[in-house]
């Protein structure tokens, strides 16, 4: 199953866009990676960020950032609290675990019963 990034926090920045010089279009988005399989769903500690301008519809890469954008980014990065890393076991894995335990218990009971 694929890994995907989910949006955790989106912030509107009051800075000018380096591309179109608009003051109202910058959006900083923090994303966190989630791995999902048939057996578990895991929230990882991998965090990424993306800076977009909604006015000119362009991605602003860190090379293009001004000092003001970097200062605001550093502040938002410190204020950002990601979701805790965790793993959730799905129903299919619980069925496999429980059936394995029952199977082992039956085998052990059969071995002890035949040895008497």
N, C-alpha and C positions, 0 to 999 in steps of 0.2 A: 504494500500500500504506500501511497506517496506521502512525503513530508510536505507540510504546508505551513505558511506563515499567516498568523492571525494578527489583526490590528489590535493593539492593546491601548494605545493612547494616540490621539491626534490633536495637534496644537496649531493654532493660527499664529504665525509670527508677524510682528509689526514692522519688519524690515522691508527694504526695497528689493525686488527681484533683480538679480544680476543680468537677466536676459531682457526683460521688457520694462524694468524700472517701476513696475506697479507696486504700490505699498499695501495692497489688500489681498494679494493672491497666494502668499507663501503658506504652505501647510507642511508641518513636520510630523511624520508618522513613525511611531515605534512599533515594531512587530516582533513576535515571539514564535519560535519554531515548535510545531507539534508533530509528533510521529504517531501514526495510527495504523494498526494492523488488524487482522481478524481476532487476535487474542488480547491485545492491550492498546491503550491510548496513553501516550506519554507527553507531558509538557516539559520541554527541555529548557536549559538556561541560555540557549543561543538567542541573542537579541540583535536585531538589525534596525536600521533607521533609513528613512527616505525623505528627501526634501523635494516637494513638487510646487510648481506655480500653477494655480487654477486659472489664472488670467491668460497666460500664453501656452498652457498645457505642456510644460516641459519639466524634465527632471533636472534638478540643480545638484550637480556633483560637488563633493568637497573641494575640488580644485578651484571651483568658481566662487566659493564662499568668501564673503568679505569678513573683516574683523568683527563687525557688529553681529553678523549672522553666527559666527563662531562663538561669541560670548553668550548669545541667547541660547544656542545649542548646548553649550556646556552647562548652563543653568538648568535647562529643561532635562538634560541627561541626569543631573544630580537629583532633580525633583521626581523623576520617573521611578516608579516601583513596579517591577515585573511580577507576573504571577509566580507562585512558588513552583519549583520543579517537582513534579509528581508523576506517578504511574497509576492508571486505573485499569484493573483487570476486568476483561469483558466476560460475558456469560459462557462463551465457548471454552475459554481456558479453565473456568471454574468446573465445568462439566468434565473436562479431561482430568483435572486434578482429583476430583471426587471419585470418578470411575477408576482411576489408577490406585487410589488408596483402598477402595473396596476390593479391587482385583487382588492386590497384594495381601489383604486380610484374608480373603478366601483361599488363596494359595497357602498361606501360613497355617490356617485352620485345617486344611486338607492334609498337609504334611504332618502336623502334630497328631491328627486323628489316625492316619495310617501307621504311625510309629507306635501307637499304643497297642 
